[in-house]
Amino acid sequence: MFNSNLFGMTIIESLNCVELTGKQLSREEKRTWKERLFTLPWHPWKSIKTVYYPEAIPAIYRIGNQIVGHPAIIAELKAEIDHIRAEPPVERGA
């Protein structure tokens, strides 16, 4: 399930990565006149819109054979694994 490389880090080979965005946060933004006049449905008098964005989860969790985390953290984890796999193996001197 886990292989250790020479630097003490673990390489994940048979675990599923699940990306969860967490709860949705919202904020209100002012709409521009261009957006108010030229978008559908046409509501030119509505000057404020609600924008939703995901809250970042700052950790990853291992549940069974799955790793659960925020998509940005899972992407960093996969990039690090690809970087480690791309490095040539280091031979140890006897």
Secondary structure, DSSP 8 states (H G I E B T S, - for coil): -EEE-TTS-EEE-S-EEEE---SEEEEEEE--HHHHHHSSS--TT--EEEEEEE------EEETTEEEE-HHHHHHHHHHHHHHHHS-------
